[in-house]
Amino acid sequence: MKGFNYKNIGKKVASMVPVLFIAILLGACSQNNGDGEDKESDGAETYIYYINADETKIIGEAYEPVGTTKEELVEEYLEALSKEPEDYSLKKAGPDNLEAENFSFNENNLSIDFNSYYNDLSGISEVLCRASIVKTLCQIEGVDSVEFTVGGQPVMGLNDKPLRFMESDDFIDDTSVENVYVTVYFSNEKGTALESTDLKITYEGNVPIEKLILERLIGGPEEVRNIKGNMLKTIPDGTELLNVSTKDGICYVDFNEKFLNKMEGIKDEVVIYSIVNSLVELSTINKVQFTINGEIQKNYREGIPFDGLFERNLDLVEGSK
């Protein structure tokens, strides 16, 4: 992966009117660069982040900035990111045809608009490119978070929802690991409907996001930090996820027999669709098929057909009607 081109955008920035983008669910960037160093305003060393040769993590190279305003520093850092690093074992953040078209501020939140070549990035390469840019720019005093757009449209995440303003700490230990936010469903207090909540998951790329979501559902809402309301667990104790895979938009979920146990006080439909609705939030999944110990079951407990494909059911979501 080669580095992206910096497009001279200084004249555009001064005339741009800041635009309020997506509602911010993430907090401000950490006051350090991820390696325990203070921001440059505190006199600490500044880094430009590049990608290692194996494309497994990002590494900072020391850099001495010249600009004084945050606008000048954003331009300067984007230009620095477009150049080859001094260390030959490192690579620039993105491909050569990737350009930053313009940027704007809404208070301390920075939005960068890239050309369409950003959409050619995928998987670990895209995460590392994003991490390099965000961690570099979040060192600037007055840049608390960064948003990426392409042609004015937000970059979409794993759950087919716009990526929120990103902070330095969303990228962990300078690897390809990142925090992602997904919507999952638990039971309401009465056990009669579903309630949604945003869940932060540490995503490493080598474990399917479906597996991570199902493990959180099995653990129940009590394991979710800062959850609102009185949500209830939907999956019976002792349930084990034996396998999960996704192909052609269908997610195949295999549980052990404990999944068939009755959840006292929870409607059977709520149990099933807490899983289905949570998984279908992902852009790669449209339907879910269940098996028990590797075999298709004709019915779930008291007669709900269980051998077909399940699609999202919003009628069970509290407040959706």
Sequence and secondary structure as in RCSB ss.txt:
>XXXX:A:sequence
MKGFNYKNIGKKVASMVPVLFIAILLGACSQNNGDGEDKESDGAETYIYYINADETKIIGEAYEPVGTTKEELVE
EYLEALSKEPEDYSLKKAGPDNLEAENFSFNENNLSIDFNSYYNDLSGISEVLCRASIVKTLCQIEGVDSVEFTV
GGQPVMGLNDKPLRFMESDDFIDDTSVENVYVTVYFSNEKGTALESTDLKITYEGNVPIEKLILERLIGGPEEVR
NIKGNMLKTIPDGTELLNVSTKDGICYVDFNEKFLNKMEGIKDEVVIYSIVNSLVELSTINKVQFTINGEIQKNY
REGIPFDGLFERNLDLVEGSK
>XXXX:A:secstr
    EE   HHHHHH      S   S    SB SSS B GGGT  EEEEEEETTSSBEEEEEE     SHHHHHH
HHHHHHTS  SSTTEE SS TT EEEEEEEETTEEEEEE GGGGG  HHHHHHHHHHHHHHHTTSTT  EEEEEE
TTEE B TTSSB   B GGGBGGGBS EEEEEEEEEE TTSSSEEEEEEEEEE SSS HHHHHHHHHHH GGGST
T  S  B  S TT  EEEEEEETTEEEEEE GGGGS  TTS HHHHHHHHHHHHHTSTT SEEEEEETTB  SEE
TTTEE SS B   GGGBTT  
